[in-house]
Structure formats: C-alpha cells, structure tokens
Amino acid sequence: MTNKALAACQRHGLLSDGDSVIVALSGGADSVALLHFLISIKELYHLTITAAHLHHGIRGEEADRDEKFCKILCKNYNIRLFTAHRDIPALAAERRQSVELCGREERYAFLQALADEHNAKIATAHTASDNAETLLMRLTRGSSLRGMSGIPAKRGNIIRPLITCTRAEIEAYCAQHHLDYVTDSTNLTDDYTRNRLRRHVIPVLREQNPQLEEAFTRFSEAAYEATDYLDRQAKSLLSETKTACGYDINTLLQADTAVLKNALIILLENYHISPEQKQLDLLLSVLHNGGAVELSKSLTFASGQGQFYAIQPTEPISIPFTGDVYFSFREKSITATAYNSIEENKSLLFRTRQDGDTFYFSKRNITKPFGKALRDAGYPSGLRDSVLCLCEGSVVLWCEVLGYSGQGEIYKATYDLEIAINQ
C-alpha cells in the first residue's frame, strides 16, 4: 500500500514541501491507514498534519465510541484533532435530502472551513474500492462519460493518496502495522445502495476478474482523459461564442454534439447545478427550437435574437447618483464619477428599465421607447427588464447595452461623467 500511495502522491502532485494537511478521520480502517501513511512520510515532505472528525448524530453510542477512538488515536500520535457535532437526520429532514447526501455536504463544509482557516489541504481516505463502487452506482443511474471519470485523486485542495489502493490492501496494511480501527455497523447492512453493491455485486464481478479495482481504475482514468479533452474544447467553444448577453446560437449548433453537451454541462455547473440528462435534453431543445426552460425558480435558459442566455431574477435597485458611486449589480462592479457640481442637478438614479423610458439617438435625431431601442439592437427580450440604466426621470442617459444617449453625452461633457463596468 505504501508504494502505491506514494506513487499516487508523486504522479498527481498531491503533496508539496511544507504542506499543512487535515486528515478526514472517521476511525475506520481507511482513514486510520491514511493518517498512519501520512505520518510515515511526514519528514519526506515536511508536513504539518492535523485531523478532523465530524459526529453525525447517528448510531448513538457507536458514534460516541468512534469520536472517543479518534481522540485517543490522535493523542497517541501527538496530532491535533478538530471535532464537531451535527444533527444530520434533522438537517436532512429540513432540507428534504437523503441522510447520506446531507452528511456528505456537512462533512465537506466542516473540512473546508478548517482548511480555509489553516491554509491546509484536505486528505480523504477514498480508495480504489470506493471508486469501483461509485462507478457502478453511476452506471446504474445512467451516468455520462464525465460521471464515469470516477473519484479524482485531486480536486481543488482535496487530495486522495489512497485512491489506487484496494480495501484489501489497506486492511493488510493495518494488520502489518498493528493499527486498531473501528467498524461502522451500517456498512454491514443493505440499507444503502453502496452497501448492497459492495456486499452482493462486487464479489460476483471479482469472480470474473480478481483485479477488479485495477480494471475500474484504468477505465475511470480513460474516461477522465476523454472528459478533460472535451472540457477544453467546450471552454474554447464558450469563449468563441460569448456575446454581451449570452452565446451565439448558430455557432454553438455548428459544434460537435459531444463538445456542445460538455459546454452546457459547464454552464450549468457555473450556476451551481449538478447536470442531469433531462436538463441537457431540455437545453438542447431550446437551442434547436427556441423558447425557454425554467430549471429552477432562480434560473431560466432561453433563446431569442440568435442568442442563448440565462435569465435570473433581478432585485429592483434605485441608487442616487450625486458625484461618485460604486456598487455591485448582477455580479458586475459599477463605478461612476462626475464633477462640476452634478449634485446640484436634478436627481439622477441608477435603476433597471421601467415602462415609459425613452432613449434619444442624437446622430439620427430620433427618440425611441427604451424597450424598442433594445430590441432593435438585438438584445433578447428576456433580459431587457434587467438592463442597468442611469436615468433622469424617464429619460435614459446611459445604459450598459447602448452606452450614452444624446442627453447622456451632454451630461458627460458638462459634468465629466464617466461610468465603468468591471465583470
């Protein structure tokens, strides 16, 4: 196990000299072996090692036993242990989540808060056996190629040194080094899908291939390489098709289907949505046929005027402008400055579009309803009500789409008015 784990650290760049590492310690064989392994290479990388244990409020006295075991273990190793308690069943009911998902989210939130506070990496004890089980679970649910990439050795500041080691190898490591550990009794039941696969499916597959975990690891690595390539192509596609309000539909539809789907996955992930095939099919339908699809109360994707774009509710704003102002709007930073006593003028407001607003085009000597001016500029209808404007009454002096109106140009010259947007 040691050689495999060390090779994984070197191959994937999991550790650097002088790293601080927080070990996610449950007290089970995997996490105990991980802690022991990292301590054994502590001098090699000059590591600072701590551990963290989250009590989930499940399994009663058994969970108390696990926490006590972790405290004694870390005391024996002279390792600092961070602990916390959560009532996962109550939180899961409140969030309408499964206990398993809620526990995972709370565990990672706890670990990440510690990592941020101590500028540390998080080491989890995921193994090749965990990876095989994860692949089977995703395959039975109809996973995409991205999902079949399995559990990565590294994601952000999370590292998994044991990801190429099997559970059998880890148990042998614990026996070799006389390491005690605790056993979660729920792992011995069929209450969870992962347990049923581990207890009933994996053994049958292993009869066909004794090197089952290695085979799954090779497959997940191949899937990762293919996904990584598609992601790079998809990011390039999004960059090439980006417009002021969304993405150019014609160019998107010229892309290979696999690249386009990956681009949509990246878009959804940017809005903190875990993509499902149903959602991808709906977005593809909008791209090909027009219309809109509401993915949540706070996010709709639509197409129009040759654009594919996201619509999110915009809170009404009304910000007086009397000389200098700085504010955020839809993840943009707005800076506006003016001199020569603009505060003595009538009240100017930064706000979104309202009925009756007008925009004057000085070159053509024509005033248009603001909504019609945006439409003529090709700005999608679904985004027009969230356009930021600087207005005097119903007169638009400036907007983020069209820039300065005729009246706005006068203000610019008279009051040295300058407005800048930083994405």
Residue pairs with C-beta under 8 A, 6 or more apart in sequence:
1 33
1 37
1 162
1 165
1 169
1 170
1 172
1 173
2 37
2 40
2 173
4 164
4 165
4 169
5 37
5 161
5 162
5 164
5 165
6 41
7 164
8 14
8 153
8 160
8 161
8 162
8 163
8 164
9 15
9 41
9 159
9 161
11 153
12 153
12 154
12 159
13 154
14 121
14 153
14 154
14 159
14 160
14 161
15 21
15 41
15 45
15 47
15 121
15 159
15 161
16 45
17 45
17 46
18 45
18 46
18 47
18 48
19 45
19 47
19 48
19 120
19 121
20 47
20 48
20 49
20 50
20 118
20 119
20 120
20 121
21 38
21 47
21 48
21 49
21 50
21 120
21 121
21 122
21 123
21 159
22 50
22 51
22 52
22 82
22 111
22 114
22 115
22 118
22 120
22 121
22 122
22 123
23 31
23 34
23 35
23 38
23 49
23 50
23 51
23 52
23 123
23 125
24 31
24 51
24 52
24 107
24 111
24 122
24 123
24 124
24 125
25 31
25 32
25 35
25 51
25 52
25 53
25 70
25 73
25 74
25 81
26 53
26 66
26 70
26 125
26 184
27 53
27 66
27 67
27 69
27 70
27 73
27 181
27 182
28 125
28 181
28 182
28 183
28 184
29 167
29 170
29 171
29 174
29 179
29 181
29 183
30 125
30 126
30 127
30 162
30 167
30 170
31 125
32 73
32 174
32 179
32 180
32 181
33 125
33 162
33 170
33 173
33 174
33 179
34 123
34 124
34 125
34 161
34 162
35 49
35 51
35 73
35 77
35 79
36 173
36 177
36 179
37 161
37 162
37 173
38 47
38 49
38 123
38 161
39 49
39 77
39 79
41 47
42 49
48 120
49 79
50 79
50 80
50 81
50 82
50 118
50 120
51 70
51 74
51 79
51 80
51 81
51 82
52 81
52 82
52 83
52 84
52 110
52 111
52 114
53 66
53 67
53 70
53 71
53 81
53 82
53 83
54 83
54 84
54 85
54 86
54 106
54 107
54 110
54 111
55 63
55 64
55 66
55 67
55 83
55 84
55 85
55 86
56 63
56 86
56 88
56 103
56 106
56 107
57 63
57 85
57 86
57 87
57 88
57 89
57 90
58 88
58 89
58 99
58 103
59 66
59 184
59 185
59 186
62 184
62 185
65 182
66 182
66 184
67 83
69 180
69 181
69 182
70 81
70 83
71 81
71 83
73 180
74 80
74 81
75 81
82 114
84 110
86 103
86 106
86 110
88 99
88 102
88 103
88 106
89 99
91 97
91 102
91 106
92 98
92 99
92 101
92 102
92 103
95 102
97 105
100 192
111 122
112 122
112 157
114 120
114 122
115 121
115 122
115 157
120 157
121 157
121 158
121 159
122 157
122 158
122 159
123 158
123 159
123 160
123 161
124 158
124 159
124 160
125 160
125 162
126 151
126 160
126 162
126 163
127 162
127 163
127 165
127 166
127 167
127 170
127 213
128 163
128 164
128 165
128 166
128 213
128 214
128 216
128 217
129 166
129 167
129 168
129 198
129 202
129 213
130 151
131 150
131 151
131 163
131 213
131 216
131 217
131 220
132 202
132 212
132 213
132 216
132 217
133 194
133 197
133 198
133 202
134 150
134 151
135 148
135 150
135 216
135 219
135 220
136 197
136 201
136 202
137 193
137 194
137 197
138 147
138 148
139 148
142 277
144 261
144 265
144 275
144 277
145 223
145 226
145 227
145 230
146 223
146 227
146 262
146 265
148 219
148 220
148 223
149 220
149 223
149 224
149 227
150 216
150 217
150 220
150 223
150 224
151 160
151 163
151 220
152 160
152 163
152 224
153 159
153 160
153 163
153 164
154 160
162 170
163 217
164 217
166 213
173 179
174 181
186 192
186 195
187 195
187 198
188 195
189 195
190 196
190 199
190 200
202 212
205 212
206 212
209 215
227 262
230 258
230 259
230 262
231 262
231 266
233 256
233 259
233 262
234 259
234 260
234 262
234 263
234 265
234 266
235 263
235 266
237 251
237 252
237 255
237 259
237 260
237 263
238 247
238 263
238 266
238 267
240 251
241 247
241 248
241 251
241 252
243 307
244 401
245 307
245 309
245 379
245 380
245 383
245 401
246 307
246 308
246 309
246 310
246 380
247 307
247 308
247 309
248 306
248 307
248 308
249 287
249 303
249 306
249 307
249 308
250 306
252 260
252 263
252 287
252 308
253 260
253 287
253 288
255 263
260 284
260 287
261 280
261 284
264 275
264 280
264 283
264 284
265 275
265 280
267 310
268 274
268 275
268 279
268 283
268 295
269 275
271 299
271 310
273 279
273 295
273 296
273 299
279 295
282 293
282 295
283 293
283 301
285 291
285 293
286 292
286 293
286 301
286 302
286 303
286 308
287 303
287 308
290 303
290 304
291 302
291 303
292 300
292 301
292 302
292 303
292 311
292 382
293 300
293 301
293 302
294 300
295 301
297 313
298 312
298 313
299 310
299 311
299 312
300 310
300 311
300 312
300 382
301 308
301 309
301 310
301 311
302 308
302 309
302 311
302 380
302 382
303 309
304 380
304 381
304 382
305 378
305 379
305 380
305 381
306 378
307 378
307 380
309 380
309 382
309 383
311 382
311 383
311 386
312 330
312 386
314 330
314 352
314 385
314 386
316 351
316 352
317 327
317 329
317 350
317 351
317 352
317 388
318 349
318 350
318 351
319 325
319 327
319 349
319 350
319 351
320 347
320 348
320 349
321 336
321 338
321 342
321 348
321 349
321 350
321 390
322 342
322 343
322 348
323 337
323 338
323 339
323 342
323 343
324 336
324 337
324 338
325 334
325 335
325 336
325 350
326 333
326 334
326 335
326 336
327 333
327 334
327 350
328 334
329 350
329 388
330 386
330 388
331 423
332 388
332 400
332 421
332 422
332 423
333 421
333 422
334 350
334 388
334 419
334 420
334 421
335 419
335 420
335 422
336 350
336 390
336 417
336 418
336 419
336 420
337 416
337 417
337 418
338 411
338 415
338 416
338 417
338 418
339 415
339 416
340 414
340 415
340 416
341 415
342 348
342 411
342 415
342 417
345 392
345 415
346 392
346 393
347 392
348 390
348 391
348 392
348 397
349 390
349 391
350 388
350 389
350 390
350 391
351 388
351 389
351 391
352 385
352 386
352 387
352 388
352 389
353 370
353 371
353 374
353 384
353 385
353 386
353 387
353 389
354 394
356 394
357 369
357 370
357 371
357 389
357 391
357 394
357 395
357 396
358 367
358 368
358 369
358 370
358 394
358 395
358 396
359 367
359 368
359 369
359 370
359 373
359 396
359 399
359 402
359 405
360 366
360 367
360 395
360 405
360 406
360 407
361 367
361 368
361 373
361 405
361 406
362 405
362 406
362 409
368 376
370 389
370 396
370 399
371 384
373 402
374 384
374 387
374 401
374 402
375 381
375 384
377 401
377 402
379 387
379 401
387 399
387 400
387 401
388 399
388 400
389 396
389 397
389 398
389 399
389 400
390 396
390 397
390 398
390 399
390 408
390 419
391 397
392 407
395 405
395 407
396 405
396 408
397 404
397 405
397 407
397 408
397 411
398 404
398 405
398 408
398 417
398 419
399 405
400 421
404 411
404 412
408 417
411 417
412 418
